[in-house]
Amino acid sequence: MTAPFHRTASIFDRDLAPGPANHVPLSPLSFLKRAAKVYPDKPAIIHGHRIITYADFRERVRRFAGALLGAGVARGDTVSVLAPNVPALLEAHYAVPLAGAVLNALNTRLDAAAVAFILDHSETKLLLVDRELIPVAREALSRTERPITVVEIADDLAPDAPTLGAVEYEDFLAAAAPASWHGPDEEWGALALNYTSGTTGNPKGVVYHHRGAYLNALGNAFTLNVRPDSVYLWTLPMFHCNGWTYTWAVTAAGGTHVCLRRVEAGAIFDAIAEHGVTHLCGAPIVLNMLIHAPAEVQRRFDRTVTVGTGGAAPPSAVLSGMKAMGFDVVHMYGLTECYGPATVCTPQEGWDDLDADALALQVARQGVNHIAVEDATVFERGTSRPVPADGETIGEIALRGNTVMKGYLKNPAATKEALEGGWFRTGDLGVLHPDGYIEVKDRSKDIIISGGENISSLEVEEALYKHPAVLEAAVVARPDDRWGESPCAFVTLKPALKPGVERPSEHDIIQWCRGRIAHYKVPRTVVFSDLPKTSTGKIQKTVLRDAARELGTRREAQTVL
């Protein structure tokens, strides 16, 4: 464990104390302050036919902060927002901290019980809710144990949405005096709260600080080469790790935010063409959706669009498919506890000489710590010893640096456990390659132990995705009377198959895998179905594990290999 940083006073400390002239707390608030000064007339936000310049963006944020203060929101209070990717949610990323409060962007696909729990646990003082989500908000508010001020967000793109009769967002701003612009008193102060999607029990509230958000935003802008002429399309939910901090990163670069209420292939292709989009982010499921969009929906463009992906390891077939369509995919890896992306698969010289499949296998790795993260490594499970860099020995991925969370809200035991030993233990299993690149093999709970051998579900899924009839695939453990556990594959087939490609049977899928991976890793069970997903596009393996258990214990005679 690294010892706390202490230093003995030297001649360089004498009469050289930090002060306002040479030590200002880092905060992403400074990004908007600068962008409005440098690019006042430039479009900052585009939503439908509406354009908000950077000068207007800054003034709206000041009024928003003033309105919050006028509504009784005080320093350290929580302001929650339940909304899709609309301008009000983006503005909240600046106005809420400008008022000294903490932003809690809520997952828009949570049910009322989960929303109510979060509102109570976070001690929410004020809730902004998009009118389209009022049915869930109404029920959640009826379950809460505290009085909460409500502000409604109306949107011309959802004209028939219901209302609670609360003050509307634009009226809320119009009636307020602009707040003065100032950053936080300390950069360790809480900026945002993000709840993990708990698989058992209630979710945990991850607390971000100003310093971490500032550094991660700059690191992410650097990673995707976001520049003043960049146009960023909001395909990634802003509620997910605050949009992987691109809510602040795009503004830091002086780029343009293009909001998107619904993530649909047609809307994405149209926005890319209409607004000259240069960047977007999304889970691999979003990329897969674009690849398999109907031909009449797909659009071609005269430039390369940079796509940041993460949240799950993208199959090499998806990476190859995106490249063929004119997208340059940058693979990143991270968790809610580290502000989103923490590693990046940085390209190396010579990779461009590889064929498409070989290149995709390189790019599919999670890579090395990005520039804002101090270190990333793989430890032997249960120890603090790094695994050998052989690309085979599986251990637990660990991170440390300024972009690791403050901790879990009101949960000191979980905070201590997660950060003990001077590293954040991710719970993800991976290997360290000879070139120092990390590759995720599985979540610790997703690894399949069959006959005493560890099987990576991701490796099996990689083989499944290469089948010409497979659209999506996920592999989990099923109880097995001989092996203890055996791989169970849940597969969604493409709705339309290319000429010469037949709809495969369970036996066909199993034989396909036998020709590509070790036989003990081949699925013994194949289930054809749609796959359950989270709001951010991740396949819900918890649901699939339950479904596999409900199939019962597999008997050796059930499947002939």
Stockholm file with secondary structure:
# STOCKHOLM 1.0

chainA/1-561         MTAPFHRTASIFDRDLAPGPANHVPLSPLSFLKRAAKVYPDKPAIIHGHRIITYADFRERVRRFAGALLGAGVARGDTVSVLAPNVPALLEAHYAVPLAGAVLNALNTRLDAAAVAFILDHSETKLLLVDRELIPVAREALSRTERPITVVEIADDLAPDAPTLGAVEYEDFLAAAAPASWHGPDEEWGALALNYTSGTTGNPKGVVYHHRGAYLNALGNAFTLNVRPDSVYLWTLPMFHCNGWTYTWAVTAAGGTHVCLRRVEAGAIFDAIAEHGVTHLCGAPIVLNMLIHAPAEVQRRFDRTVTVGTGGAAPPSAVLSGMKAMGFDVVHMYGLTECYGPATVCTPQEGWDDLDADALALQVARQGVNHIAVEDATVFERGTSRPVPADGETIGEIALRGNTVMKGYLKNPAATKEALEGGWFRTGDLGVLHPDGYIEVKDRSKDIIISGGENISSLEVEEALYKHPAVLEAAVVARPDDRWGESPCAFVTLKPALKPGVERPSEHDIIQWCRGRIAHYKVPRTVVFSDLPKTSTGKIQKTVLRDAARELGTRREAQTVL
#=GR chainA/1-561 SS CCCCCCCCCCTTTTTCCCCTTTCCCCCTHHHHHHHHHHCTTSEEEEETTEEEEHHHHHHHHHHHHHHHHHTTCCTTCEEEEECSBCHHHHHHHHHHHHTTCEEEECCTTCCHHHHHHHHHHTTEEEEEEEGGGHHHHHHHHHHCSSCCEEEEECCTTSTTCCCCSCEEHHHHHHTSCCCCCCCCSCTTSEEEEEECCCSSSSCCEEEEEHHHHHHHHHHHHHHTTCCTTCEEECCSCTTSHHHHTHHHHHHHHTCEEECBSSCCHHHHHHHHHHHTCCEEEECHHHHHHHHTSCTTTCCCCSSCEEEEECSSCCCHHHHHHHHHTTEEEEEEEEEGGGTEEEEECCCCTTGGGSCHHHHHHHHTSCBEECTTCSEEEEECTTSSCBCCSSSCCCEEEEEESTTSCSEETTCHHHHHHHHGGGSEEEEEEEEECTTSCEEEEEETTTCEEETTEEECHHHHHHHHHTSTTEEEEEEEEEEETTTEEEEEEEEEECSSCCTTCCCCCHHHHHHHHHTTSCGGGSCSEEEECCCCBCTTSCBCHHHHHHHHHHTCCBCGGGSCC
#=GC SS_cons         CCCCCCCCCCTTTTTCCCCTTTCCCCCTHHHHHHHHHHCTTSEEEEETTEEEEHHHHHHHHHHHHHHHHHTTCCTTCEEEEECSBCHHHHHHHHHHHHTTCEEEECCTTCCHHHHHHHHHHTTEEEEEEEGGGHHHHHHHHHHCSSCCEEEEECCTTSTTCCCCSCEEHHHHHHTSCCCCCCCCSCTTSEEEEEECCCSSSSCCEEEEEHHHHHHHHHHHHHHTTCCTTCEEECCSCTTSHHHHTHHHHHHHHTCEEECBSSCCHHHHHHHHHHHTCCEEEECHHHHHHHHTSCTTTCCCCSSCEEEEECSSCCCHHHHHHHHHTTEEEEEEEEEGGGTEEEEECCCCTTGGGSCHHHHHHHHTSCBEECTTCSEEEEECTTSSCBCCSSSCCCEEEEEESTTSCSEETTCHHHHHHHHGGGSEEEEEEEEECTTSCEEEEEETTTCEEETTEEECHHHHHHHHHTSTTEEEEEEEEEEETTTEEEEEEEEEECSSCCTTCCCCCHHHHHHHHHTTSCGGGSCSEEEECCCCBCTTSCBCHHHHHHHHHHTCCBCGGGSCC
//
